Amino acid sequence: MTIDSDSARFSRALKKAILLPAGVILLTALLLLALSLELFHMVTLTDHSAQVIETTGQCEKMMLDLETGVRGYLLGGDAEFRKPYDQSIGEIDHEFDKLKELVHDNPEQVIRADDLIKARNLWIEHAKGSLSQKEAGQMPSDEWRRIGMAMMDDVRAKFDRFTAVEKGLQSERRGEVRRLKQALGFAGVGLVLILVLTVGRAVQRQFSVLAGGYREALATIEQRHAALARSEADLEEQKEWFRVTLSSIGDGVIVTNLEGKVVFMNHEAERLTGWMSRDALMQPLTTVFRIVNEQTRVTVDDPVGKVLREKKVVGLANHTVLLSRLGAEWPIEDSAAPISNAQGQILGVVLVFHNATEMRQTQNAMRAYSHDLERKVAERTTSLQQAFSELEAFSYTVSHDLRSPLRAMRGFSEAVLEDYGDKLDEQGKDYLERITNAAGRLDRLIQDLLSFTRLSQQDASLVPVDLDRVVHGIIQDYPNFHSEGVEVKVEGTLPKVMGTEAIVTQIISNLLGNAVKFVPAGVAPRVRVWSENRGPNVRLWVEDNGIGIDPENFERIFQMFVQVNESQHYKGTGIGLAIVKKAAQALHGSVGLDSKLQKGSRFWVELARA
Amino acid sequence: MTIGSNAADNSVRVLVVEDDADDRELLLRQLRKSGMDSHVKFISNGREALDFLTTARPPSLASELIAIFLDLKLPALSGLELLRSLRQQEDLQNIPVIVMTSSNDPKDLAECQRLRVTNYVSKPVTFMSFSKAVADVFHLPRPDAAPSLGEN
């Protein structure tokens, strides 16, 4: 049942409780009033009867006075004895009229009154006669007097009758009054009883309804109260849980309201700031949370103020130190965030901070370590670079110095051959040629080794290289590629690749060199060069019609100093393909070959397309 | 072993800047064959050579000199440096310079081209390499057609 229908019922009950008895009481009052009015009327009537009787008495008395006067005069003859008659005769009409007036409501009595008046008048007339006779000096006769007395008796009788009736009426009325009083009494009592009973019961019922409604309302209130108490208990529990949780957080937590005054501090915050929570309550944050720059000791911007202005999460600047109330200070890290409700309104700010001493130390240690590391790396790099350049210089010098005696050997062998050749036999010339050839081989070997070493050292930054230009250039520049009987054909236009001019040149000259070299005796070298797109790469093919390579040597052939042919027939250092492989790798590419013995070879090198 | 005659400074017609003794001997042999050996000056140091061509120059040099043989790998001053300085001399701008080289370094060769090297003699100096290179300069009959880099 809702509060509303409860209260409606309640007011209905209230109405019943009040109106009903009020109504009944009113009715009873009206009844009693009616009875009282009746009684009053009866009493008035009774009183009226009494008045009539009294007036009748007066009239009788007056008649008596008349009679006395007459008699007295008749007896005494003195005017003084006639006084009662004289006094009353004037008023007697008036009095009798009064009487008639009084009984005008009772027609029977009016008739009687008239009769009475007639009888009276008769006597009065007779009396007047009596008086006149007396006045005349005559004494009325006994007869006369007896007539007079009989008239008076009649009058008296009528009086009596009149009075009796009136008295009867009166006693009737008195009885009526008595009865009315009784009735009133009984009725009153009875009614009061009934009233009490019904009204009481009705009232009681209404009151019990009222009480019921009240009880229900109370019960509802009780329930609500209980529910409220439960939610309050829950709330308290939650608050307690939060309080405990917040207190257990290893970081300091301070919550402020919209004005930047502290409304909550957890235990860690108390510890770090040196303020007790109860002292800090409603203090401005800057009083409790005093932060300065580590070095300059200048007060740092209040993070809460910033959050309230910018309405977003704010972190602290570095090198901030918190000054405790107790004199200590700690480097801290913090962040402040706005607290918003579901509608997005900002309710306050929560500031979380922790002692960063350890972290600071760790950071410093790490910084020192990384500086150290950087320094070491720099040192190593320098020494490596030094080593490299030394090596380069060394290999350059080595090659130069190694080659120069070889030059001498070749040169002077040639010189002997040229100048003194005619003094030598075939054997002698042959020996000299061998010396020259051997020197030449060594020279080439040294050059190849130098190239190979250089490849390791180079830190090639790749640029686009025009394959087409390089290939055609090599073919043009090197006579062994365009001499008699040698055919080197380039199919299509070769694309650009990522590499360096030097390395690409090296690769191609080695591959082309091999292609024209390793042909069977008497066969004219036919070399075909073309390119193929393979995704982001370009694969350059060099195909020859040479002696071919046994598939089991495909891997070995790219190794250092490996020559899979008989080295006497074909001049080679065994480094050429190793250089090609190393060079391709330096350009982040790859090499490979396909071949069949006696059926020629197809070497390929794959590089990134530019 | 004979080093070869060193011409008097005011009759120098061929200057050879080369530090290696064997290379020098081989070149001299070729010059001898061409009959130029009496007017050859040998300098084995780059700086010395530069001085000879510039500050310490004999007065008749510009008119007498017909060729310079230049080795690229020299102590004190590299052949290229020397060549650069040489070409900055107004009266030596057009003098034939023949570079003696054992290297195929494209960087060096490109630079030589730029400095207007007349020709190359590949080392070790043989009759073939020499005669090809100097045919134009010394007005000798060419052994064959176009000048080239020489054998590799």
HADDOCK unambig.tbl for C-alpha pairs under 7 A between the chains (distance, minus, plus):
assign (segid A and resid 407 and name CA) (segid B and resid 123 and name CA) 6.57 0.50 0.50
assign (segid A and resid 407 and name CA) (segid B and resid 124 and name CA) 4.84 0.50 0.50
assign (segid A and resid 408 and name CA) (segid B and resid 22 and name CA) 5.49 0.50 0.50
assign (segid A and resid 408 and name CA) (segid B and resid 23 and name CA) 6.63 0.50 0.50
assign (segid A and resid 408 and name CA) (segid B and resid 124 and name CA) 6.62 0.50 0.50
assign (segid A and resid 410 and name CA) (segid B and resid 124 and name CA) 6.63 0.50 0.50
assign (segid A and resid 411 and name CA) (segid B and resid 26 and name CA) 6.57 0.50 0.50
assign (segid A and resid 411 and name CA) (segid B and resid 124 and name CA) 4.99 0.50 0.50
assign (segid A and resid 411 and name CA) (segid B and resid 125 and name CA) 6.19 0.50 0.50
assign (segid A and resid 411 and name CA) (segid B and resid 126 and name CA) 6.34 0.50 0.50
assign (segid A and resid 414 and name CA) (segid B and resid 126 and name CA) 6.95 0.50 0.50
